[in-house]
Amino acid sequence: MPKRVKATEAPNVSAITCPELLGQLIKAKRTGMKLKLRDCAALCGVGVNTLSRLERGNPNTTLAAAFSVLQGLGIQLTVKSDTSTEEWV
């Protein structure tokens, strides 16, 4: 009998501030959709190792791969402007 995909919880944060949190979000979405790693990788057009590295928060994964996975899973990346009025130095 094949292994079942066990859903994991999404990180309880208001902003994704590091690769690890992005990985947790991606894994939570994938497992919530009951997708195995290899099936999700195929759906997103990336390799299994690439998806696994993303889910583990490996910072050396390409931005292109991250966007492919986000798009494949229906996760929209939104940019929120900092309300600070200080100029960059």
C-alpha positions in Angstrom: 0.0 0.0 0.0 1.5 3.4 -1.0 2.4 5.9 1.7 -0.1 8.6 2.4 0.9 12.3 2.4 0.6 13.7 5.9 -0.4 17.4 5.9 1.9 19.8 7.7 1.0 23.1 9.1 1.8 26.4 7.4 4.0 28.7 9.4 2.0 31.0 11.7 3.7 34.3 10.6 2.5 37.5 8.9 5.6 37.6 6.6 8.0 35.2 5.0 11.4 36.5 6.0 13.7 33.7 5.4 14.2 30.6 3.1 13.1 28.2 5.9 9.7 29.9 6.3 9.2 29.8 2.5 10.0 26.1 2.6 7.6 25.5 5.4 4.9 27.3 3.4 5.6 25.3 0.2 5.6 22.0 2.1 2.3 22.9 3.9 0.6 23.7 0.6 1.9 20.6 -1.1 0.9 18.2 1.7 -2.4 20.0 2.1 -3.0 19.2 -1.6 -2.0 15.5 -0.8 0.8 15.7 -3.4 3.8 13.5 -3.1 7.1 15.2 -3.6 7.8 13.7 -7.0 4.2 14.5 -8.2 4.5 18.1 -7.1 7.9 18.5 -8.7 6.5 17.2 -12.0 3.5 19.6 -11.7 5.8 22.5 -11.0 8.4 21.7 -13.7 11.3 21.3 -11.3 13.3 18.3 -10.1 12.5 16.4 -7.0 15.9 17.4 -5.4 15.1 21.1 -6.2 11.7 20.9 -4.5 13.2 19.0 -1.6 15.9 21.7 -1.1 13.2 24.4 -1.3 11.1 22.8 1.3 14.1 22.4 3.6 14.9 26.1 3.2 18.1 25.7 1.3 19.2 29.3 0.4 21.1 28.1 -2.7 18.0 27.1 -4.7 17.4 29.4 -7.6 14.8 32.1 -7.6 13.5 30.8 -10.9 12.8 27.4 -9.3 11.1 29.0 -6.3 8.8 31.0 -8.6 8.0 27.8 -10.6 7.0 26.0 -7.5 5.0 29.0 -6.1 3.1 29.3 -9.5 2.6 25.5 -9.7 1.0 25.4 -6.3 -1.1 28.5 -6.8 0.8 30.6 -4.2 0.9 34.3 -5.0 3.9 36.3 -3.9 2.9 39.8 -2.8 5.2 42.7 -2.0 4.4 45.0 0.8 6.1 48.4 0.9 7.9 49.4 4.1 6.2 52.4 5.6 9.5 53.8 6.7 10.3 57.3 5.3 14.0 57.0 6.0 16.3 57.1 2.9 18.6 54.3 2.1 22.2 55.0 2.9 
